[in-house]
Amino acid sequence: MGYKFMHVGVPTTKVQPHEIYVEKMKLYKTEVVSDFNIEYLRFQDGTPFPEIMHVNPHVAYEVSSIDDAAKGAQVIFEKTDIGSAFICFIVRDNVIYELYQPK
């Protein structure tokens, strides 16, 4: 199985230029910015994402199978359908990873 690096998600409490609100997830996010592939996330009350994600960055990878990639890891955000893909967040070796599986 291949892993394709996508971005680093950085939580913030500051309003970011060009952020968009994602109602279903109750957060503001930016498109990936800079040559370093940074995505800023500003979580709102009622977000389904756990507190650990509000204060720690994550590394996102596109994977061919979330189920395979998540084996043996601590799942902190269950596999969720976001329309064009599925996402899941895990912790492995004290690092938060976003797993992104296109449909």
C-alpha positions in Angstrom: 0.0 0.0 0.0 1.3 3.4 -0.9 1.1 6.6 1.2 1.1 9.9 -0.6 1.9 13.0 1.5 -0.8 15.6 1.4 -0.4 18.3 4.0 0.4 19.2 7.6 -2.7 20.3 9.6 -2.0 23.0 12.1 -4.6 24.0 14.7 -5.0 27.7 15.4 -7.2 30.0 17.3 -6.6 33.0 15.0 -8.7 33.8 12.0 -6.8 32.9 8.8 -7.1 34.6 5.4 -9.4 32.8 3.0 -10.6 30.2 5.5 -13.9 28.4 4.9 -16.4 27.1 7.3 -17.2 23.4 7.2 -20.7 23.2 9.0 -20.7 19.4 9.3 -17.3 19.4 11.1 -17.8 22.7 12.9 -14.5 24.1 12.0 -12.8 26.7 9.8 -10.1 25.6 7.5 -7.8 26.9 4.8 -6.9 25.3 1.6 -3.3 24.0 1.7 -1.0 27.1 1.7 2.7 27.7 1.1 5.3 25.4 -0.4 5.2 23.5 2.9 1.6 22.2 2.4 0.1 23.7 5.5 -3.6 23.6 6.3 -4.9 25.7 9.2 -7.8 24.4 11.3 -9.8 26.5 13.7 -12.2 24.3 15.7 -15.5 25.6 17.0 -17.7 24.5 19.9 -19.5 21.2 19.1 -16.8 20.0 16.6 -16.7 16.2 16.5 -12.9 16.2 16.5 -11.2 15.3 19.8 -9.4 17.8 22.0 -6.0 16.3 21.1 -6.5 17.7 17.6 -7.3 21.2 18.8 -3.8 21.6 20.1 -1.5 19.3 18.1 -0.7 19.2 14.4 -1.4 16.2 12.2 0.2 14.8 9.0 -2.2 13.8 6.2 -1.6 11.0 3.7 -3.7 9.8 0.9 -4.0 6.0 1.2 -5.6 3.3 -0.9 -7.3 1.7 2.1 -8.0 3.4 5.4 -8.9 0.1 7.0 -5.5 -1.3 6.2 -3.6 1.9 7.1 -5.3 2.2 10.5 -4.6 -1.4 11.6 -2.8 -1.4 14.9 -3.2 2.3 15.5 -5.3 4.2 18.0 -8.3 5.6 16.1 -9.3 9.1 17.4 -11.8 10.0 14.7 -13.6 7.1 13.0 -13.8 6.7 9.2 -16.2 9.3 7.9 -17.6 9.9 4.5 -16.9 13.5 3.4 -18.4 13.3 0.0 -15.6 12.7 -2.5 -13.5 10.7 0.0 -13.3 9.0 3.4 -11.2 10.4 6.2 -10.0 8.9 9.5 -7.6 10.2 12.2 -5.2 7.9 14.1 -2.4 8.2 16.5 0.7 6.1 15.9 4.0 6.6 17.7 2.6 9.7 19.3 1.9 11.4 16.0 -1.6 12.3 14.7 -2.2 11.2 11.1 -5.1 11.9 8.8 -5.8 9.1 6.4 -7.6 10.2 3.3 -9.1 7.6 0.9 -10.6 8.9 -2.3 -13.8 7.3 -3.6 
